[in-house]
Amino acid sequence: TSPQSGIALLVAVLKKLAKVKCKVVCTTHFLEIFSLNLVRDGIGAIKAFQMVVQLPETEDDLGRPLFQIEDGVAKTSAGLLCARKAGV
């Protein structure tokens, strides 16, 4: 799917699952679902958490995941950082 189609599908599924009070763990790099207010943290039984990542401090630094979860919506995606660290 295109990113736009993926976002639309994800939002529709999350809203439906929240409506029927289904407990789900969903991971995504589609931060747009929150930044565009398509889904809102704490509204309609949806609660956002984010993984903590140490961002690179220099160009040669790859950063690293800290394997910690915090409340709230991430401000940026570290998906490309994690992919580069994995050699992708």
C-alpha atoms as a printed R data frame, in Angstrom:
   type eleno elety resid chain resno       x      y      z
1  ATOM     1    CA   THR     A     1   0.000  0.000  0.000
2  ATOM     2    CA   SER     A     2   1.005  3.624 -0.331
3  ATOM     3    CA   PRO     A     3   1.832  5.458  2.884
4  ATOM     4    CA   GLN     A     4  -1.462  7.376  2.649
5  ATOM     5    CA   SER     A     5  -3.462  4.167  2.172
6  ATOM     6    CA   GLY     A     6  -1.592  2.505  5.023
7  ATOM     7    CA   ILE     A     7  -2.343  5.420  7.342
8  ATOM     8    CA   ALA     A     8  -6.030  5.414  6.372
9  ATOM     9    CA   LEU     A     9  -6.297  1.674  6.902
10 ATOM    10    CA   LEU     A    10  -4.486  1.825 10.257
11 ATOM    11    CA   VAL     A    11  -6.705  4.649 11.536
12 ATOM    12    CA   ALA     A    12  -9.894  2.858 10.482
13 ATOM    13    CA   VAL     A    13  -8.810 -0.387 12.135
14 ATOM    14    CA   LEU     A    14  -7.670  1.313 15.357
15 ATOM    15    CA   LYS     A    15 -10.929  3.257 15.656
16 ATOM    16    CA   LYS     A    16 -13.009  0.125 15.076
17 ATOM    17    CA   LEU     A    17 -11.017 -1.913 17.597
18 ATOM    18    CA   ALA     A    18 -11.267  0.885 20.176
19 ATOM    19    CA   LYS     A    19 -15.013  1.153 19.587
20 ATOM    20    CA   VAL     A    20 -15.541 -2.541 20.386
21 ATOM    21    CA   LYS     A    21 -13.151 -2.211 23.370
22 ATOM    22    CA   CYS     A    22 -10.617 -4.678 22.007
23 ATOM    23    CA   LYS     A    23  -7.193 -4.577 23.666
24 ATOM    24    CA   VAL     A    24  -4.487 -4.280 21.032
25 ATOM    25    CA   VAL     A    25  -0.789 -3.533 20.899
26 ATOM    26    CA   CYS     A    26  -0.012 -1.716 17.664
27 ATOM    27    CA   THR     A    27   3.405 -0.487 16.594
28 ATOM    28    CA   THR     A    28   3.916  1.995 13.769
29 ATOM    29    CA   HIS     A    29   6.203  4.658 12.376
30 ATOM    30    CA   PHE     A    30   3.163  6.512 11.011
31 ATOM    31    CA   LEU     A    31   3.389  9.492 13.378
32 ATOM    32    CA   GLU     A    32   0.938 11.308 11.106
33 ATOM    33    CA   ILE     A    33  -1.962  9.484 12.735
34 ATOM    34    CA   PHE     A    34  -1.309 11.622 15.822
35 ATOM    35    CA   SER     A    35   0.166 14.805 14.304
36 ATOM    36    CA   LEU     A    36  -2.872 15.137 11.994
37 ATOM    37    CA   ASN     A    37  -5.232 14.284 14.891
38 ATOM    38    CA   LEU     A    38  -6.601 11.271 13.021
39 ATOM    39    CA   VAL     A    39  -6.245  9.384 16.313
40 ATOM    40    CA   ARG     A    40  -5.821 11.166 19.635
41 ATOM    41    CA   ASP     A    41  -3.905  9.869 22.616
42 ATOM    42    CA   GLY     A    42  -6.249  9.228 25.522
43 ATOM    43    CA   ILE     A    43  -9.418  9.673 23.441
44 ATOM    44    CA   GLY     A    44 -11.671  6.743 22.545
45 ATOM    45    CA   ALA     A    45  -9.780  4.144 24.596
46 ATOM    46    CA   ILE     A    46  -6.511  4.738 22.704
47 ATOM    47    CA   LYS     A    47  -3.328  5.162 24.742
48 ATOM    48    CA   ALA     A    48   0.003  5.983 23.102
49 ATOM    49    CA   PHE     A    49   3.430  4.903 24.289
50 ATOM    50    CA   GLN     A    50   6.817  5.412 22.665
51 ATOM    51    CA   MET     A    51  10.102  3.554 22.605
52 ATOM    52    CA   VAL     A    52  13.077  5.561 23.854
53 ATOM    53    CA   VAL     A    53  15.988  5.850 21.424
54 ATOM    54    CA   GLN     A    54  19.307  7.582 22.044
55 ATOM    55    CA   LEU     A    55  19.690  9.718 18.948
56 ATOM    56    CA   PRO     A    56  23.120 10.003 17.291
57 ATOM    57    CA   GLU     A    57  25.328 12.787 18.598
58 ATOM    58    CA   THR     A    58  27.749 12.767 15.651
59 ATOM    59    CA   GLU     A    59  27.535 11.756 11.999
60 ATOM    60    CA   ASP     A    60  29.482  8.551 12.718
61 ATOM    61    CA   ASP     A    61  27.317  7.648 15.718
62 ATOM    62    CA   LEU     A    62  24.441  5.282 14.952
63 ATOM    63    CA   GLY     A    63  22.510  5.997 18.138
64 ATOM    64    CA   ARG     A    64  20.882  3.091 19.927
65 ATOM    65    CA   PRO     A    65  17.562  1.851 21.235
66 ATOM    66    CA   LEU     A    66  17.318  2.020 25.033
67 ATOM    67    CA   PHE     A    67  14.580 -0.631 25.288
68 ATOM    68    CA   GLN     A    68  12.427  1.624 27.461
69 ATOM    69    CA   ILE     A    69   8.793  2.591 26.994
70 ATOM    70    CA   GLU     A    70   7.434  6.010 27.965
71 ATOM    71    CA   ASP     A    71   3.953  7.507 27.968
72 ATOM    72    CA   GLY     A    72   2.966  9.691 25.043
73 ATOM    73    CA   VAL     A    73   3.331 10.128 21.326
74 ATOM    74    CA   ALA     A    74   6.820 10.160 19.798
75 ATOM    75    CA   LYS     A    75   7.842 13.451 18.191
76 ATOM    76    CA   THR     A    76  10.044 11.751 15.583
77 ATOM    77    CA   SER     A    77  10.481  8.297 14.143
78 ATOM    78    CA   ALA     A    78  13.759  6.499 14.652
79 ATOM    79    CA   GLY     A    79  12.851  3.885 12.035
80 ATOM    80    CA   LEU     A    80  15.558  4.920  9.585
81 ATOM    81    CA   LEU     A    81  18.095  5.098 12.400
82 ATOM    82    CA   CYS     A    82  17.232  1.559 13.502
83 ATOM    83    CA   ALA     A    83  17.325  0.304  9.896
84 ATOM    84    CA   ARG     A    84  20.768  1.843  9.320
85 ATOM    85    CA   LYS     A    85  22.025  0.288 12.550
86 ATOM    86    CA   ALA     A    86  20.717 -3.085 11.327
87 ATOM    87    CA   GLY     A    87  22.603 -2.640  8.045
88 ATOM    88    CA   VAL     A    88  19.543 -2.031  5.891
